Amino acid sequence: MELRVLRYFIALAQAKTVSGAARALHLSQPTLSRQLTDLETEVGTPLFTRGARQITLTAQGRYLLSRATTIIALVDKTTQNLQTQQPILSGSLDIGAGESQGMARLMALIAGIQKDYPAVTVHLHSGDAPLVEDQLTNGRLDFGVIMGSRQLTNFHALKLPETNQWGVLLPKTAPLARQVSIAPTDLVGHPLLISEQAQTHHRFQDWWRNVATDLTINGTYNLLFNASLLVQNGSCYALGFDQLSDTSANSPLTFRPLTPPQVDPITIIWSRTQPLSPVAQLFLQRLQANLTTP
């Protein structure tokens, strides 16, 4: 299976027509069709369903698209990093993380690297801990940032001094907004949204243990911004981290911390088996120096 043909396959999956993919690739339609037919023969299964107006992927085709996208991204990243020439540092840095104000330290370091080495590019990938760990294992990421406590025996780990404080995002007009903090009993009778990762790992089972059966969990979210739009409409409150949503004077929303306080650590992790690129090594060196500087 050639990389060139995988690129053709990805182009067709994106364009959904042979003519559109051929134009994007600067190939003739017969040439592209022949290459893709040969690919289907090689893998031994249909990859496309050819309709009157467009081509759609079969289940096997969707699987190959997922793997091909990962393969091509790794090849391109590896090629770029191998072309790094000193003293001019270039290459890309891929970091996966959930939403957190604690990322500010890392973004400042990246900004400093890009100022010193303008050829360096950065790719930020949003995702929860399981997705970040999977992409680190597959080599798609250089570093991951994990919110909360997890078993990280398969990775190098460095805990950041910043933490995330849990609280409730709610309308300023809500009665609970008059309180300084919110206890589990305060949430009884109010529909709640909770992060999918927190629900999966039973993050609050001890905190709300005495009223767990009385709470109404209306749904889950991956990105708090999207959840905040639902909160604005008055249909629910959202449990989330502080400083991620607009709670300024002009915002209809406010944030109240939980009591007893619920605080999660922030940990940056990287693979024990994948070697770091020169750009990734520089980032790690600067991070370690930053953390040891008073």
Secondary structure, DSSP 8 states (H G I E B T S, - for coil): --HHHHHHHHHHHHHSSHHHHHHHHT--HHHHHHHHHHHHHHHTS--EEE-SS-EEE-HHHHHHHHHHHHHHHHHHHHHHHHT--SSS--EEEEEEE---GGGHHHHHHHHHHHHH-TTEEEEEEE--HHHHHHHHHTTS-SEEEEES----TTEEEEEEEEEEEEEEEEETTSGGGGSSSB-GGGGTTSEEEEEHHHHHTTTTTTTTGGGGGG-EEEEEES-HHHHHHHHHTTS-EEEEETTSS--STT-SEEEEEBSS--EEEEEEEEESSS---HHHHHHHHHHHHHHH--
